Structure formats: structure tokens, C-alpha cells
Amino acid sequence: MPSSSKGQLTMEKTPSYFVTREVPCRIYSMSKDTKLIVVVRNPVTRAISDYTQTRSKKPDIPSFESLTFKNMSAGLIDTTWSAVQIGMYARHLERWLQFFPMEQLLFVSGERLITDPAGEMARVQDFLGLQRVVTEKYFHFNPAKGFPCLKRPELNTKPHCLGKTKGRIHPNIDPEVMRTLRDFYKPFNKKFYKMTGHDFGWD
């Protein structure tokens, strides 16, 4: 990590950190005062999004439905499949709480980041002890993408939107599979809400 001088914050982003077993200990060894921000979204939607991204690179992969189950007729979910495993947030958080207090972790709602980006950014800025500089005027909603884009109001330039890898159209998934997945995640979600003190409204 680069050195930070007084009055500076150094930030780094790697999505796999939250779910990689060895990472909490390594970050704690590097800096026990590190603040951690994790963007989470409905684990069912997250799993489908994960699959959609993989399928865009490997079009011949099996269907989402067949990858989800170890045994489809028994309704047995394959928890070794990373698309499913990542959404078991409570399980991952337990590892982090062995090293960091909850006050050093902020969980940002992926859904609210789309519907109320300024509201979620206010939470982030407060958490980092920053002045609330990024407000509503920094966002422009792109209906084609379905995501807000960033703009610099003082420069009056064209908004900067997420790249073409974001906002892909998800495949239609069997409603029964969706229902089974929602039921599977319910206890994990409940535990996660309790641990974070925040109801993300995924049930």
C-alpha cells in the first residue's frame, strides 16, 4: 500500500477480499486500524449476476439451475459453487469479526447505491470521517443502463457511466429455483441483519 500523509486516506478495492479466508488476518497484521467497506446486494440477484458475467466469457457453461443444485430433485443447493457461496454473508463476516470490531466495517446496500446513491455515499463519507462533498448533484441516472452515472457539476462535463460489463441483462431463471434459493439464504440473511444491525430487506 502507498504511504498516506497526514490528512490523506489511501483506498484500495478488491472484491474477493471479503470472501477469502486468509485475508482478515493479513489485513489486521498490516494495519489493525483499517476501515473496511463492503458492498452487498440481495444474494439471489448477486448469484445470477455472477453467473451472467461468467456466461459472457464462457457461453457454453451449464445452466444456472443445474449449477445451483447438488441434487435438483432433492432441492439440495451446491454451497461449493462460488456464485452461491459468496452470498452467505454472515459466514464470511464471522471471520472478519475475529479480527476487527463492527465499528470498523461498513456494509453498503448495492440496491440503495442504485436507487439512492447520494444517501449511501453520505454513509460512506460519514464512516470515513470525511466532509459530505459527494451529494445528489454528482449523480445522473442512466435509464438505458439502469445505473446512476457520476458527473462533475463544477466542470459541466458528460457523466461517467459504468462500463459495458455492468448492467447486463440477466437470463430468465426458473421461478421455483429462485424460491428455493430465497429460502436457502433466509437464515443467513437474518443472521447477517442481526450481526450488522441493519435490515437490507432481502426477504
Disulfide bonds with the S-S distance in Angstrom:
Cys149-Cys161 1.98
